[in-house]
Amino acid sequence: MSTTALARRTRVAAAAAVLVASAALTPAATLAQAGRLPAEVNGTALPSLSPIVKRASPAVVNIATRGTITERGQRNPLLDDPFFRRFFDVPEQGPRQHQFQSAGSGVVVDAKQGLIVTNAHVVENASEITVTTIDGRDYKATVVGSDSASDVAVVKVKDAKLSEIALGDSSKAEVGDFVLAIGNPFGLQHTVTYGIVSALGRSGINPDGYEDFIQTDASINPGNSGGALVNLRGELIGINSAILSRSGGNIGIGFAIPSNMVRSVMDQLVKYGEVKRGILGVNIQSVTPDLAEKLGQADLAGAFVQQVVEGSAAEKAGVKAGDVITSVNGQAVKSSSELRNRIGLMRIGESVDLGIVRDGKPRHLTAVVQARSAATGGEEGTGDLPRALEGADLGDAPGGAGVLVRSIEPGSPASQQPLRANDLITAVDRKPVASLKEFRAAAKDQSSLLLTVHRGQAVLKILVR
């Protein structure tokens, strides 16, 4: 053994001897307290999240649901043809049903009225809902209203002794703020995790939804859905909704619906039982680098207005085709989907300040959001077509040959369909269409479409859901 190694071992042994000797001379009570942090250091109290947890936790409840799911599965469109069924003697096949039970979380926002906010997916298809408070009391609940597009639902319990939480202003949240997530992950009731706000304004998690998520690294797992995201003031700034995960467990990327969006949706659900979304009445696409260059502003971002619907809110406000909408109420808009989200979460009749760029010059216009029926033939993106086609730029093909898919916005709902740019649509549900007007009429109020598509020399049958 080297001299250096021998010296090091001697010093370690000596230190151990001192610790043993000290332990022998130290009272047991003092040793028991040795592992505890002191209440204060040099007169300054150590920080603790316990007061926030004690204030917020009673407002977070467990929500257990039971119900029936009808499984329809992928259906061959030929099975909907009565002639095909008769010719091949195909028997009628009804949908399969099975019972389910699941659990999530909820947050009491009005104790007097018994109103609890949760996720729409938590109470979806539920025929029986049981709310359990932090002290173990159970109450039967009913759904006041549910909005799958924002994933917000409101349930109500009667004659319940509840504690509520204050709704914070989520617009004041900043990246880096500390937050707590409170919920019931994996059935472990009233679990608290902490982290920070990782990002703001996240979207694209559900292409069919209205999203403006708060991203957080506070652990969110199955069962946390509908639970509370709380700031250090003990205020609710978000409803935990989704996670990004390959395994189903937490990897530090969770998403919460901002409290301001929750408040807006909740008010409509309580008043109407549904969300009455308005529109501007424009057909739009995101400003791409190529389009920005053609407009003479390489750094331009926003929603390019392709068409303004006659009689719409946009026309009355003075919006014109060729304008680029860059902001809504002072908040930047970077894409067509962002504009759709912002307007779709506003109330009908609400005034909105639109920042636009026209001929390279910035302007501001004021529009009043209309009901969808007030602006015929228009809504952001694809008019009155199914949401699955949002992001597809459709137009009349030359010579009345059908409908031409001019482009498809990456990441849009339409990009998830088997359609491609330059496809020519000539029929909807086996009915020929010669123009976009005929296409809209054939597709109106349909949940799925069987399209006849010409792609080069090939003729395809494409089912759009």
C-alpha positions, 0 to 999 in steps of 0.5 A: 500500500502506498504512503498516500493511500495509507494516510487517506485510510488513517484519516477516514478511520479517525473521522469514523472514531470521532463520529462513534465517540460523539454518538456515544456522548449525544443524547438519543433525542438530539440524535433523533432530531439531527436529520431534521432541517431547522425551522429557520436559519439565521432568523430566516424561515425555510421555504415550504409548499405545505401552506399552499397544499393545505389551502388548495387540496380540499378543493381537489376531488376524485371523480369515479365514473361508470358507463357503457361504450359502443364500439363501432370500429373501422367500417367498410363503406360498402357495408352501408350499401343496401344492394351490396348487403343483399347481393352478398347476403351480408347480415346486419351487424349491430355495434358492440357494447361493453361496460367501463369504469374509470377515475380522474380528478376534478376541482371545485370552483363554486362550493355554494352551487356545487360546481366542479370543473374537470376534463370532458374525457373524464366524464365522457359516456358516463352514466354514473358519476361519483365525487369523493372529497379529501375527507372521504365523503361521496356525492353523486354528480350530474353533468352540467355541460361538456365541451370535447373541443376544449376538453372542459366539462362541468359537473354538479353535486347537490347539498354538499359540503365543499371547499373551493379554490380561487381561479387565477389569471393564467395570462400572468403565468410565465415560463419558469414559474413554480407550480403544483399539480394536485390530483389522483394519479393511478388511484393514489388520492390527493397526490401533490407534485411540483415543477415549473411552467415549461412553456406557454401557448402549446397547441397541436396536441389534438388537431381537432381541439381548441388548445392553448396549453400550459406545459409543465414538468410537474408529474402528471399521470393517468388519473391526474386528468381534471386535477389542479395546476396551482401557482404559489399563491394557491390559485388555480391557473390550469386544469391538468389534461394530457401528457406526452408519453411513449409508455403512458407514464410521466416523462416530464411533459404535461399539459394543462388547460389555462384557467382563463380558457376554463373560465370562458368555457365554464361560463358558457357550459353553466349558462347554455349547457354547451359552448356557442362558438363564433367565427370571423368568416374568413378562409385562411392559411398559415403564412409560409416562408415562401408566401412571406417572401412573395408578400415582400416581408420575409419575417412575416408570420400570421394567418393569410386571408384567402377569402372574406365571406360576404356579410361576415364579421370580417367583412363588416370590420374591413378585412380584405382578401390578401390581408395577414392577421398577425394579432388578436387583442394584442396577442401575436398570431403565428398560424391559421390554427392559432387564429382559429383557436383564439376566435373559437374561444371567444363569445358570440358578440364579443369585440376583438381587435385584429392586428393586420398587415396590408400591403406591407403596412400594419393596421388595426381593425375591430370585429364583432364575433358572429354566430356560425349561422350569421356568416353563410358559407364561412368558418376559419379554414374550410367553411362548413366542411367536416373538421377533418378537412381543416387545413385543406385549401380547396377550390373549383377545378377548371371547367367544372371538373370537380374540387381541386386540393390546392394545398394541405397545411402541415400538422393540420387535421387534413394532413392526417387524412389520405388526401394529397395536394393536387388531388381532384375530388369528383364525387362525395358518397358516390354523388358527383360534384362539379364545384366547391359549392356542390362539395359543401352541400354534399358534405354538410352535417356529415361525420364521414365522407367517401370521396372519389379522388383522381390522383394522376392516372389513378382513381381512389376511394378515400374515406374521411372521418 
